[in-house]
Amino acid sequence: MKKRLVQFVQFAARHTGAAIDLPYSSAGLRAYAESFADIRAAFEFAPVIFMRERFEDLVERVGRPDLLALSCYVWNFNSTMALAAAVKRRSPQTIVVIGGPHPKYGDDSVFVAHPAVDALVQGEGEAVFLGVLRAIAATGRLAPIDGLSFRDPDDGSIRISQHRAKAGDMSAIPSPYAAGLMDGPLADVRRRGYSVSTVLESNRGCPFQCTFCDWGSLGSKLAELPIERVFADIDWIADNGIETLWMADSNVGIRKRDKDIAAYLADACHRTGYPRTLVMSTSKNSSRAVIDAMRPLTQTPMYRGLSLSFQSYDETALRNIKRQNIKLSSYYELQEYTLSRGERAYSEVILGLPGETLDSFKAGVATGIDLTIRGELLVHTCVLLPNAELASAKDRARFGLRTAWMLAADLSLMDPRFTETYEHIVGTDTMPESDWAEAVEFSWLVEMLHTYRLGHPAMLLLRRVIGLDFVAIFDGMLSFLRRRPDSLFGDQLQAMQRDVAFFLQCRDPARRLQPDEIPWRADPDTAARTSRSKMVAHHDQCAAELTMLTVAVARAHGHTISEAVRDDLFTMLKEATFRPTPAVDRFLEFKTNLPSVLAAARDGHTVALKEGRTDYRLVCPDSVSPDAFSHLINELGESARGLEPFELSPEPERIAS
C-alpha cells in the first residue's frame, strides 16, 4: 500500500543579524510519531520546511501532500495561513492541521478566518497528532479526539474541543536530536551561511498563571523529560557548534535537578565553546537556591545575567494579572547576593498592564532603579498573545484594553504580502493612550541613561548625593528636552515621539508599511538602544548636554551644583562612559573627589564631597571597536552587560594636599 505523505512547515522567527531557529517542535512531533511501527508503515515524512523563501517557490515545494502540518506562533502565523490557503487551492484533498501556541483554542475563530484549516491541535501535540495520523491511516478522514477541534468532513460544521492536550508519559517522547531529525535542517542553515539557534527542553508546564502569558496553557503541573535525554541533547547542541540556545523551560532553576542540568551545560560550553549565547527564563520568584543552581552557568561566556522580574510594582496591576511578587526586601537581598559574586542581574517591567496608571508606572520604575542601581532595568510593552487570558474578550472589555500592531520582524526578511505583527496594549481604563505615550518617553530615558549606562554618574549624583527621587529626575529632564528640540537629546526624543504617534495609528494588523515607515522606536528598549548607538558619534556633546541637564534638574528642585562638581561630572561623562576607544591607561585631573563619592554612593556608602585637586587613573585595558560596541548595544537581548563606565581609581600619591 502506498504511504501517505506528511509535510511539516515551521517558519523560523527571523530578525536582522539573528540566528535561524531549527524546527524543534515539528521535528519532535515527527520523532514521536515515527516511534510507532504502524505510523512508520502508513506514512512518509517529507523534510520539514522552516526557511522562508519566495512564496511561490514554497507552494511548489510543498506540492500536494496528504497531510500538511503547520506549527504557528506570532512570528509566522500570517505567512503560514497564506501558505495553507495556497496549498488548499491547488490540492483540495490535502488535510491541513495547525498547532502551536498562536491559534485561538476553544472556539471557531481560526476556522472562520481561515477556511483552508481543517483541524487545530490544542495544547501539547504529541498524543493528539498521533491520533490524527491514526485516524487518517484508518479512514482517510479526521475523527473526534480530545484536544482536537476540526471541520467535520461530512457537513463542514466546526466541532470544537474545550480540552487542552497533554503529552502524557514524557519518558516515551524521543528526542528529535537523537532521532537524527535535526541534522538535515542544521546542514541547510550552514549551507546558507547563517548562525544557528535551537531549543533545549527539560520540562513542560508553569506553576504560575500570569494572565499576560500563554505558558500556563500547558498546565500548572511541571512534567519532566528524562535527564539522560536532556544531557544527550546538550551534547548534540554543543558538539554541533550551535551558537544560540533557548531554554524552553518556563522557570529555570525551580527544580532540584536544574542544578545538575546547569552544571552539565556549563561543562559542555567549556569543552566545545558552544553555545555562545544562552536565553532562559529563570524562576518567577527566584531564591538563593535558584541563584546557586545557576552558578555553573555564570562562569561561562554564554551567560547573560539573572532575570529578577517584577513586571509591575503596583498591587492593583499585579492582582489583575494574577501575579504575586516576592517582597522588595527579598528582591534587594537576592540582587546584592548575585552582584556580590560578580554575576549580572537585571529586572524587567511591563508597560500597559491593566490597573497601572502613569503615576504608578513611573513610581514602580523608580523603585526598580533604586533596587537595581548596580544592575539593569528593562521595560517591555505588553503584547497580547491569543491564548493568554488577558487577550480574551472578557479581559479586553473588563480593563478597556486598546491596542496597536507592530511588525514582529524586519520587513526586508519576509514577503511584504504576509507580514507578521504583534498586538500591543497601548491604553487601558487607567492609562489612556496619551499617558502610555508619556510612559514610553520616560522608559526610553531610563533605559538609555541607567540600563545602557550613558548617564550613570549623573543619576548617582542626583539620586544618591543630592537626594532627588528618580521620578523627579527623569520627569525634570524630559521637561527640559521637550523645550529643546534642537539639542542632541531633544532630537532623539522627537524621533521617538514621531514613531509613537504613528504607532498609535496602526490599528489594522493587515496594514502594509514601507521599511522606512516602521515605528521601531515606539518600543522603549529599541528606542533606547538606537539613541545610545547614535550618541556615540557626538560623544562630547552628549556629555555636555547631560551635564547641563543634571545642573538644571538640581536647580529646579532648589539645589546648586558647584562649578567644580559640574566640571568633574562632565569629565566623568566624557572620559569614563563606555564607548568605542583605543585601550586607555592615563591620569585625569579632577577638581574634587567626585568619582570616589559616586563610587561609594553606587555601593550604598557615603564619602564626603571635598574640593581640591585629585588625580584618578582611567583604565580601559582593551580597545573597544565600533563593531564590538554595536554588538553590546544591539545584539544581547535581555542583558545590557559590559557597558559599565571605564574604571576610575584614585591615586593617593597624586592627591594635592
C-alpha positions in Angstrom: 0.0 0.0 0.0 1.3 3.4 -0.9 2.3 5.5 2.1 0.5 8.8 2.7 2.8 11.9 2.6 3.1 14.3 5.5 4.7 17.7 5.1 5.6 19.8 8.2 6.1 23.6 7.9 7.5 25.6 10.8 8.8 29.0 9.6 11.5 30.2 11.9 11.5 33.6 13.7 13.9 35.9 11.9 15.4 39.3 12.7 18.3 41.1 11.0 21.5 39.6 12.2 19.9 36.9 14.3 20.4 33.2 14.1 18.0 30.8 12.4 15.9 28.6 14.7 15.9 24.9 14.0 12.4 23.4 13.8 12.4 21.7 17.2 8.6 21.4 17.6 7.9 19.8 14.2 10.9 17.5 14.5 9.7 16.5 17.9 6.2 15.6 16.7 7.7 13.5 13.9 10.1 11.7 16.2 7.3 10.8 18.5 5.0 9.6 15.6 7.8 7.6 14.0 8.4 5.8 17.2 5.3 3.7 16.4 5.5 0.9 13.9 2.0 1.5 12.4 2.8 5.1 11.7 6.1 4.2 10.0 4.2 1.7 7.9 1.5 4.1 6.8 3.2 7.5 6.4 6.2 9.0 4.6 7.5 12.3 6.1 9.0 14.9 3.8 11.9 17.1 5.1 10.5 19.9 7.3 10.3 23.3 5.6 11.4 26.0 8.0 13.4 28.6 6.0 11.5 31.5 4.4 11.8 31.6 0.6 10.0 33.2 -2.3 6.3 32.4 -1.5 5.5 30.8 -4.9 8.6 28.6 -4.6 7.4 27.4 -1.2 4.0 26.5 -2.6 5.7 24.4 -5.3 7.9 22.8 -2.8 5.0 21.7 -0.6 3.2 20.3 -3.6 0.2 18.1 -2.8 0.8 16.2 0.4 -1.9 14.1 2.0 -1.4 16.0 5.3 0.1 19.5 5.8 1.1 20.1 9.4 1.8 23.7 10.3 3.4 25.0 13.5 2.2 28.5 14.3 3.3 31.4 16.5 3.2 35.2 16.3 6.3 35.4 14.1 4.9 33.1 11.4 1.1 32.9 11.6 0.1 35.2 8.7 2.6 33.7 6.2 1.7 30.2 7.4 -2.0 30.8 6.8 -1.3 32.2 3.4 0.7 29.0 2.6 -2.2 26.9 3.8 -4.7 28.7 1.6 -2.4 28.4 -1.5 -1.8 24.7 -1.0 -5.5 24.1 -0.4 -6.4 25.9 -3.7 -4.2 23.6 -5.8 -4.8 20.5 -3.6 -8.3 20.5 -2.0 -7.8 16.9 -0.8 -4.8 17.9 1.4 -5.8 17.8 5.1 -4.4 20.9 6.8 -3.7 20.6 10.5 -2.3 23.5 12.5 -1.0 23.7 16.1 1.3 25.7 18.3 0.6 28.5 20.9 -0.8 31.0 18.4 -4.2 29.8 17.1 -7.0 30.6 19.5 -8.1 27.5 21.3 -11.7 26.6 22.2 -13.7 28.5 19.5 -14.2 28.6 15.8 -12.4 31.8 15.1 -9.4 30.3 13.3 -11.7 28.2 11.1 -13.9 31.1 10.1 -11.0 33.4 9.3 -9.0 30.7 7.5 -11.2 28.2 5.5 -8.2 26.2 4.5 -7.7 25.0 8.0 -9.2 21.6 8.7 -8.1 20.9 12.2 -6.5 22.6 15.2 -4.3 20.8 17.8 -4.9 22.4 21.2 -2.1 22.2 23.7 0.8 19.7 23.6 0.8 18.0 20.2 2.3 14.5 20.5 -0.7 12.4 21.6 -3.2 14.4 19.5 -1.2 14.4 16.4 -0.6 10.7 16.7 -4.4 10.3 16.9 -4.8 12.4 13.8 -2.4 10.2 11.9 -4.1 7.0 13.0 -7.5 8.3 12.0 -6.2 9.3 8.6 -4.4 5.9 8.2 -7.6 4.1 9.0 -10.3 6.1 7.1 -8.5 8.9 5.3 -10.5 11.4 7.4 -10.4 13.3 10.6 -12.2 11.9 13.7 -13.0 13.3 17.1 -10.0 13.4 19.5 -9.7 15.1 22.9 -7.7 18.3 22.2 -8.6 18.5 18.5 -11.1 21.0 17.1 -11.8 20.2 13.4 -14.0 20.8 10.4 -16.4 17.9 10.0 -15.6 16.3 6.6 -19.3 15.4 6.1 -21.2 18.6 6.7 -18.4 21.2 7.2 -19.6 22.1 10.7 -16.9 23.0 13.2 -16.5 20.6 16.1 -14.9 22.4 19.0 -12.9 20.7 21.7 -12.5 22.6 25.0 -9.7 20.3 26.0 -6.0 21.3 26.1 -4.0 18.2 25.4 -1.0 16.9 27.5 1.7 14.8 26.1 1.4 12.1 28.7 4.4 10.0 29.6 7.4 12.2 29.0 9.8 9.3 29.1 8.1 8.0 25.9 8.9 11.1 23.9 12.1 10.6 21.9 14.5 13.4 21.2 14.5 14.9 17.7 18.2 15.4 18.1 18.9 11.7 18.9 16.5 10.7 16.1 18.7 12.5 13.6 15.9 14.8 12.6 17.8 18.0 13.3 20.9 17.0 11.2 19.3 18.0 7.9 17.9 21.4 9.0 21.3 22.2 10.6 23.1 21.4 7.4 20.6 23.5 5.4 21.2 26.6 7.6 25.0 26.1 7.5 24.9 25.9 3.7 23.2 29.3 3.6 25.9 30.8 5.8 23.7 31.7 8.8 24.4 31.1 12.5 22.0 28.7 14.3 19.8 28.7 17.3 17.8 25.9 18.8 15.8 24.8 21.8 16.6 22.7 24.9 13.6 21.4 26.8 13.8 19.7 30.2 10.3 20.2 31.5 6.9 21.5 30.5 4.2 23.5 32.3 4.3 26.5 34.5 3.1 26.7 38.2 2.2 30.4 37.7 -0.9 31.7 35.8 0.1 35.2 34.8 -2.7 36.4 32.5 -0.4 38.1 30.0 1.4 34.9 29.3 0.4 31.7 27.4 2.9 29.4 29.1 0.2 28.5 31.6 -1.8 26.9 28.8 0.5 23.9 29.1 -0.8 23.3 32.6 0.3 24.2 36.1 2.0 20.9 36.9 5.5 20.5 35.7 6.3 17.4 33.8 10.0 16.4 33.4 11.8 14.8 30.5 14.3 12.1 31.4 17.5 13.8 32.5 19.6 11.4 30.4 17.8 12.7 27.3 18.5 16.3 28.4 22.2 15.5 28.8 22.3 13.9 25.3 20.5 16.9 23.8 23.1 19.2 25.4 25.9 17.1 23.9 24.4 17.3 20.4 23.9 21.1 20.7 27.5 21.7 21.9 29.2 19.2 19.6 27.4 20.7 16.6 28.5 24.2 17.4 25.1 25.7 17.9 25.6 29.4 18.6 22.4 30.4 20.4 20.4 28.2 22.8 16.9 28.9 24.0 15.8 27.1 27.2 12.2 26.2 26.7 11.5 25.7 30.4 9.3 28.4 32.0 11.1 28.6 35.3 14.8 27.5 35.0 16.1 26.7 38.5 12.8 25.8 40.1 13.5 22.0 40.0 16.2 20.4 42.2 17.8 18.7 39.2 18.2 22.0 37.4 21.5 22.4 39.2 22.8 19.3 37.5 21.5 20.4 34.1 23.2 23.8 34.5 26.5 22.1 35.5 26.3 19.8 32.5 25.5 22.6 30.1 28.4 24.7 31.6 30.8 21.8 31.2 29.7 21.3 27.6 30.3 25.0 26.9 33.7 24.9 28.4 34.6 21.7 26.4 33.4 23.0 23.0 33.0 26.7 23.2 29.3 26.3 22.4 26.6 27.6 22.9 27.8 31.2 22.8 24.6 32.7 23.9 22.0 31.3 26.4 18.5 32.7 26.6 16.4 31.5 29.5 13.7 32.5 31.9 14.6 31.9 35.5 12.1 31.1 38.2 9.5 33.9 38.5 10.0 34.0 42.3 13.8 33.5 42.5 15.6 32.4 45.7 19.1 31.8 46.7 18.6 28.2 45.8 17.7 29.2 42.2 20.8 31.5 42.0 23.0 28.8 43.4 21.6 26.3 40.9 22.5 28.7 38.0 26.0 29.4 39.4 27.9 27.0 37.0 26.4 28.9 34.0 27.7 32.2 35.4 31.3 31.0 34.8 30.6 30.6 31.0 30.7 33.3 28.3 27.1 32.4 27.2 25.6 33.5 30.5 23.8 36.9 30.2 22.6 37.5 33.7 19.9 36.6 36.2 16.4 37.9 35.5 14.7 39.1 38.7 11.5 40.2 37.0 8.7 42.2 38.8 6.5 43.0 35.8 4.9 45.7 38.0 5.3 47.3 41.4 1.6 48.2 41.6 -0.6 45.9 43.7 -3.7 46.5 41.6 -2.0 45.6 38.4 -0.5 42.5 40.0 -3.9 41.4 41.1 -5.3 41.9 37.7 -2.7 39.7 36.0 -2.8 37.1 38.8 0.8 37.7 39.7 2.4 37.7 43.2 5.9 39.1 43.6 8.5 38.4 46.2 9.0 41.1 48.9 11.1 44.1 47.9 13.5 43.4 50.7 14.0 39.8 49.4 14.4 41.1 45.9 17.1 43.6 47.0 18.9 40.8 49.0 18.9 38.5 46.0 20.3 41.1 43.7 23.0 42.1 46.1 23.8 38.4 46.7 24.1 38.0 42.9 26.2 41.1 42.3 28.5 40.4 45.3 29.7 37.3 43.5 30.5 39.3 40.3 27.4 38.0 38.5 24.9 40.0 36.5 21.3 40.7 37.4 18.6 42.6 35.7 14.9 43.3 36.2 12.0 43.6 33.8 8.9 45.7 33.9 5.9 45.5 31.6 4.2 48.7 30.3 0.5 48.6 29.7 -0.7 46.2 32.3 -4.4 46.7 33.4 -4.8 48.7 36.6 -1.5 50.5 36.1 -1.6 54.3 36.0 1.1 56.7 34.6 2.0 57.7 38.1 2.1 54.1 39.5 4.2 53.1 36.5 6.7 55.9 37.0 6.9 55.2 40.7 7.4 51.5 40.0 10.2 52.1 37.6 11.8 54.5 40.1 11.6 51.8 42.7 13.1 49.3 40.3 16.1 51.6 39.6 16.7 52.1 43.3 16.8 48.3 43.7 18.9 47.8 40.6 21.3 50.8 40.8 24.1 48.4 40.1 22.0 46.2 37.8 19.8 46.8 34.8 16.1 47.5 34.3 14.3 46.8 31.0 10.9 47.9 30.1 8.8 45.8 27.7 5.5 46.8 26.2 2.7 44.3 26.8 2.0 42.0 23.9 -1.4 40.3 23.7 -0.9 36.6 22.9 -4.0 34.9 21.5 -4.2 32.1 24.1 -3.3 34.3 27.1 -6.2 35.1 29.4 -5.5 38.9 29.1 -6.3 38.6 25.3 -9.8 37.2 26.0 -12.9 39.2 25.1 -13.8 39.3 28.8 -10.5 40.9 29.9 -10.4 43.3 26.9 -13.8 44.6 28.0 -13.1 44.5 31.7 -10.0 46.6 31.5 -10.8 48.7 28.5 -7.8 47.5 26.5 -6.8 49.5 23.4 -4.2 48.0 21.1 -2.0 48.7 18.1 0.0 46.4 15.9 3.8 46.3 15.4 5.8 44.2 12.9 7.3 41.1 14.5 10.4 41.1 12.4 12.4 43.0 9.9 10.2 43.7 6.8 13.2 43.1 4.5 13.4 39.5 5.6 9.8 38.5 4.7 7.3 38.6 1.9 5.6 42.0 2.3 2.3 40.4 1.3 2.3 38.4 4.5 3.9 40.4 7.2 3.8 39.2 10.8 2.6 41.5 13.6 2.4 41.7 17.4 -0.7 43.2 19.1 0.5 45.6 21.8 -1.6 47.2 24.6 -1.4 51.0 24.2 -4.1 52.1 26.5 -6.4 50.9 29.4 -9.1 52.3 31.5 -6.5 53.5 34.0 -3.8 54.6 31.5 -5.1 56.4 28.4 -3.0 56.4 25.2 -1.6 59.8 25.9 -0.3 58.6 29.3 1.0 55.4 27.6 3.0 57.6 25.2 4.5 59.6 28.1 5.4 56.3 29.8 7.3 55.3 26.7 9.3 58.5 26.8 10.0 58.0 30.5 11.2 54.4 29.9 13.3 55.5 26.9 15.3 57.9 29.1 15.5 55.5 32.0 17.0 52.7 29.8 19.4 55.0 27.9 20.8 56.7 31.0 20.6 53.9 33.6 20.4 50.5 31.8 22.8 51.3 29.0 24.9 53.5 31.3 25.0 56.6 29.2 24.4 58.8 32.3 25.1 56.7 35.3 27.3 59.3 37.1 24.6 61.9 36.7 22.0 59.5 38.1 24.1 58.7 41.1 24.8 62.4 41.8 21.1 63.5 41.6 19.7 60.5 43.4 22.3 59.3 45.9 24.1 62.5 46.7 21.6 65.3 46.2 18.6 63.1 47.2 16.1 63.6 44.4 13.8 60.7 43.6 14.0 59.2 40.2 10.6 60.3 39.0 11.6 63.9 39.7 14.9 63.3 37.9 13.5 61.8 34.7 10.4 64.0 34.6 12.6 67.0 35.0 15.0 66.0 32.2 12.1 65.2 29.9 10.5 68.6 30.6 13.8 70.4 29.6 14.2 68.2 26.5 10.7 68.9 25.2 11.6 72.6 25.2 15.0 72.0 23.5 14.3 70.0 20.3 17.5 71.5 18.8 19.6 69.6 21.3 21.1 66.2 20.7 18.8 64.5 23.3 15.8 66.6 22.2 16.3 65.4 18.6 16.3 61.8 19.7 13.2 62.4 21.8 11.4 63.9 18.8 12.3 60.9 16.7 10.8 58.6 19.3 7.7 60.8 19.6 7.1 60.6 15.9 7.3 56.8 16.0 5.0 56.6 19.0 2.4 58.9 17.3 2.5 56.8 14.1 2.3 53.5 16.0 -0.8 54.6 17.8 -2.5 54.8 14.4 -1.5 51.2 13.5 -4.9 49.6 14.4 -5.1 47.3 11.4 -2.9 44.2 11.6 -3.1 43.8 7.8 -1.7 47.3 7.1 1.4 47.2 4.9 4.2 49.5 5.8 7.3 50.5 3.8 10.6 49.7 5.6 11.2 53.4 6.4 7.7 53.7 8.0 8.1 51.0 10.6 7.9 52.8 14.1 10.5 50.7 15.8 11.1 53.5 18.4 7.6 53.1 19.8 9.3 50.3 21.8 11.2 51.9 24.6 14.0 49.4 24.7 14.6 49.6 20.9 14.4 53.4 21.2 17.0 53.5 24.0 19.4 51.2 22.1 19.0 53.3 18.9 19.6 56.5 20.7 22.6 55.1 22.7 24.2 54.0 19.4 23.7 57.3 17.7 25.0 59.3 20.7 28.5 57.7 20.1 29.0 59.9 17.1 28.5 63.0 19.3 30.1 61.8 22.5 31.5 65.1 23.8 28.3 67.0 23.0 26.3 64.2 24.7 28.4 64.6 27.9 28.0 68.4 27.8 24.2 68.1 27.4 23.9 65.6 30.2 25.9 67.8 32.5 23.7 70.8 31.8 20.5 68.6 32.2 21.8 67.5 35.6 22.6 71.0 36.8 19.2 72.3 35.5 17.2 69.5 37.3 19.1 70.1 40.5 18.4 73.8 40.3 14.7 73.3 39.6 14.5 71.5 42.9 16.4 74.1 44.9 19.9 72.6 44.8 23.0 74.2 43.4 25.8 72.1 41.8 29.1 74.0 42.1 31.2 74.7 39.1 33.9 72.3 40.3 31.4 69.4 40.6 29.8 70.4 37.3 33.2 70.3 35.6 34.1 67.0 37.2 30.8 65.4 36.2 31.5 66.5 32.6 34.9 64.9 32.8 33.5 61.7 34.1 30.7 61.6 31.4 33.2 62.5 28.7 36.1 60.2 29.6 34.7 57.3 31.5 31.5 56.5 29.7 31.8 53.2 27.7 32.3 53.9 24.0 34.5 52.8 21.1 38.0 53.7 22.1 41.6 52.5 21.9 43.0 50.9 25.1 43.4 53.7 27.7 45.6 53.9 30.9 46.2 57.5 31.9 45.7 60.0 34.7 42.9 62.6 34.8 42.8 65.6 37.0 39.7 66.4 38.9 38.8 69.5 41.0 37.0 67.3 43.6 36.8 63.7 44.7 33.5 63.2 42.9 34.5 59.8 41.4 35.1 58.4 44.9 31.8 59.9 46.1 29.8 58.4 43.3 31.5 55.0 43.6 30.7 54.9 47.3 27.1 56.0 46.5 26.7 53.2 44.0 27.7 50.7 46.6 25.4 52.1 49.3 28.1 54.0 51.2 28.8 57.7 51.9 32.0 59.6 51.2 32.1 63.3 51.9 32.5 65.6 48.8 35.7 67.6 49.1 37.1 70.2 46.8 40.8 70.2 45.8 42.8 68.6 43.1 42.5 64.9 43.0 44.0 62.7 40.2 42.4 59.4 39.1 43.7 56.7 36.9 41.4 55.9 33.9 41.7 52.3 32.9 40.4 50.6 29.7 42.8 47.7 29.3 41.4 46.6 25.9 40.4 48.6 22.9 36.7 48.8 22.1 35.9 48.6 18.4 32.8 50.2 16.8 31.6 46.7 15.9 32.1 45.4 19.5 30.2 48.4 20.8 27.4 47.9 18.4 27.2 44.2 19.4 26.9 45.1 23.1 24.2 47.6 22.5 22.1 45.9 19.9 22.5 42.1 20.0 22.4 41.0 23.6 18.6 40.7 24.1 17.6 40.9 27.7 21.0 41.8 29.3 22.9 45.1 28.7 26.1 43.7 30.0 29.5 45.1 29.5 28.5 48.7 29.4 29.9 49.8 32.8 31.9 53.0 32.7 35.7 52.6 32.4 37.4 52.2 35.8 38.5 55.4 37.6 40.8 54.6 40.5 42.2 57.3 42.9 45.9 57.8 43.0 46.7 58.7 46.7 50.3 59.8 46.0 49.0 62.3 43.4 46.3 63.9 45.6 47.1 67.5 46.3 47.5 68.4 49.9 
